[in-house]
């Protein structure tokens, strides 16, 4: 009997309980894997696209900075009269040229006085900026450069805008000027070296005219 008790004690003492592992605390290796995964996810995330670009070198660039209205895909561009710098604007982000100019170029409060001063750039004596549209008429596969209907751009403004566009747009040799008013017709007549497109034919006139009507009314595409 005594021998049996001694044997039981020896067996009990020799049995080791495995160390307890806290499932809530990761091991060093698991923590390292988690850190590496987080870093890899950050590296794989696409970089945010700038809100403007100085060059549209490919079709992909144009698509990234343009939007479609009524069968016409367009982007907006601004030319700085002092430096000749050109800015192709994210058309989805900035509904109007002025939205972009105040936010990214002037960076001043958008007061009524500041609005009036900026609106001078629609007249003949533009103090700072030329504002245009670069349009792809999708059904006809035709490209045009256009001003807002109320813009009083002179031949010098048209020449500079056209020159900078051709220097920075991958399909610049296909683009023609599209006058949208009698004043702009006169400007085109004086700048004879710049090709002009006037009439757009479409099997869907309601589509092709939607953008044009908005352009001429100075609505959200301005």
PyMOL commands that set and color helices and strands:
alter all, ss='L'
color gray80, all
select helices_A, chain A and resi 2-14+28-44+59-64+97-106+112-122+155-168+172-174+182-190+205-217
alter helices_A, ss='H'
color red, helices_A
select strands_A, chain A and resi 52-53+67-69+72-80+86-89+129-137+142-146+175-177
alter strands_A, ss='S'
color yellow, strands_A
deselect
rebuild
show_as cartoon
